[in-house]
Amino acid sequence: MEAKARELETEGVLLEWEAPARPFKARSQEFYRTVGALAFLIIVILFFVREFLLIGVIIATLFVMYVLSTVAPPKIRNRITRLGIQTDEHFHKWEELHNFWFDERYGSRMVIFRTLLPFPTHLQLLLEHVDETKLKQLLTEKIPFQEKPERTFLDNAADWLSEKVPLERIS
């Protein structure tokens, strides 16, 4: 009975791999000191303007940033099936996905899907030991491939700011 259930479960799987749940980059002490100093200055200014709610938002954002950069992401199982994409316990039907492209962040290759859902608008799967050409061939049968999306003003502004005001030294 158990073997039959396993056979039914893997019947529609076209490709399967394990990878971290998100891109990860450990940050240096210098990064935390720089961000902390900038946040402190902004908080002092906001304190005199009496924007206490905004101070709380900044502190919460700093906490989330600290946790995401110190705790390594867990490994999850990604599956491409005949019906859609399964990431750990979440399943996305092909009808919910608009297009896909490949990108790199923190030295990790990933495939990014634009969804038609209000949330999440994008789905990112890290590619560890996965052949990109095989994956591209499987996915183009279901949804269109896009070279890379057009960069928006916000993308360009963020790149310019991170280049002009580095928060840590590149080693």
C-alpha positions in Angstrom: 0.0 0.0 0.0 2.8 2.4 0.9 4.7 1.6 -2.3 1.6 2.3 -4.4 1.1 5.7 -2.7 4.8 6.6 -3.4 4.3 5.5 -7.1 1.2 7.7 -7.5 3.1 10.7 -5.8 6.0 10.5 -8.2 4.1 9.7 -11.4 3.7 13.3 -12.6 7.1 14.6 -11.5 9.2 15.8 -14.4 12.1 17.3 -12.4 12.9 17.3 -8.7 15.7 18.9 -6.7 16.6 20.2 -3.2 17.9 23.7 -2.7 17.9 26.5 0.0 14.6 28.3 0.3 16.1 31.7 -0.5 19.4 33.3 -1.5 21.7 33.8 1.5 24.7 36.0 2.2 26.3 36.2 5.6 27.1 39.9 6.5 30.1 41.3 8.2 30.3 43.3 11.4 31.1 46.3 9.4 27.8 46.0 7.6 25.8 45.9 10.9 27.7 48.8 12.3 27.1 50.9 9.2 23.4 50.1 9.0 23.1 50.6 12.8 24.7 54.0 12.6 22.4 55.1 9.7 19.3 53.8 11.5 20.3 55.6 14.7 20.7 58.9 12.9 17.3 58.5 11.2 15.7 57.4 14.5 17.1 60.5 16.3 15.7 62.8 13.6 12.3 61.0 13.7 12.3 61.3 17.5 12.5 65.1 17.3 9.8 65.1 14.7 7.7 62.8 17.0 7.2 60.1 14.4 7.2 57.2 16.8 5.3 54.8 14.6 7.9 55.2 11.8 10.6 54.6 14.4 8.9 51.3 15.3 8.8 50.4 11.6 12.5 51.1 11.2 13.4 49.0 14.3 11.2 46.1 13.0 12.8 46.3 9.6 16.3 46.2 11.1 15.3 43.1 13.2 14.0 41.3 10.1 17.1 42.2 8.1 19.3 40.9 10.9 17.5 37.6 11.2 17.5 37.0 7.5 21.2 37.7 7.2 22.2 35.5 10.2 20.0 32.5 10.0 20.7 30.2 7.0 17.6 29.2 5.0 16.4 25.6 5.3 16.6 23.2 2.3 13.4 22.7 0.5 12.3 20.2 -2.2 11.2 21.7 -5.5 9.3 19.7 -8.1 8.2 20.5 -11.6 5.2 18.3 -12.4 2.7 18.0 -15.2 0.2 20.1 -13.3 2.5 22.9 -12.0 5.3 23.7 -9.6 5.5 22.4 -6.0 7.9 24.2 -3.6 8.0 22.3 -0.3 4.3 22.5 0.7 3.1 25.1 -1.7 1.7 24.2 -5.1 1.4 26.6 -8.0 -0.7 25.6 -11.1 0.6 26.4 -14.6 -2.4 28.7 -15.0 -1.2 30.9 -12.1 2.2 31.5 -13.7 2.8 34.1 -16.4 6.4 33.7 -17.5 9.9 32.9 -16.2 13.6 33.9 -16.5 16.9 33.0 -15.0 18.9 35.3 -12.7 21.7 35.3 -10.1 21.8 36.7 -6.6 24.7 36.3 -4.1 26.4 33.9 -6.4 23.4 31.5 -6.6 21.6 30.8 -9.8 17.8 30.9 -9.7 14.7 30.7 -11.8 12.1 33.4 -11.2 8.5 33.0 -12.1 6.1 35.9 -12.5 2.7 34.9 -11.1 -0.8 36.1 -11.9 -1.7 36.1 -8.2 -1.9 39.2 -6.1 0.4 37.5 -3.6 3.1 36.3 -4.2 3.8 38.2 -7.4 7.1 36.3 -8.0 8.3 32.8 -7.2 12.0 32.2 -6.9 13.6 28.8 -6.9 17.3 28.4 -6.3 19.0 26.0 -8.8 21.6 23.7 -7.0 22.9 21.1 -9.3 20.1 21.6 -11.9 20.8 21.7 -15.6 19.4 25.1 -16.7 18.9 24.0 -20.4 16.9 20.9 -19.3 14.8 23.1 -17.0 14.3 25.7 -19.6 13.2 23.1 -22.1 10.7 21.6 -19.6 9.3 25.0 -18.6 8.9 26.5 -22.1 6.4 23.7 -22.9 4.1 25.2 -20.3 4.8 29.0 -19.9 6.8 31.5 -22.0 10.5 32.3 -21.3 11.6 35.9 -21.0 15.2 36.9 -21.3 15.2 39.3 -18.4 12.5 41.8 -17.5 12.9 45.5 -18.2 14.6 47.3 -15.4 12.4 49.8 -13.7 13.4 53.2 -12.3 13.4 51.7 -8.8 15.8 48.9 -9.9 18.2 51.5 -11.4 17.9 53.8 -8.3 18.6 50.9 -5.9 21.7 49.8 -7.9 23.0 53.4 -8.1 22.5 53.9 -4.4 24.2 50.6 -3.4 27.1 51.5 -5.7 27.5 55.0 -4.3 26.8 54.2 -0.7 28.3 50.7 0.0 27.3 49.3 3.4 30.3 46.9 3.5 33.5 46.5 1.6 33.7 44.0 -1.3 36.4 41.5 -0.6 
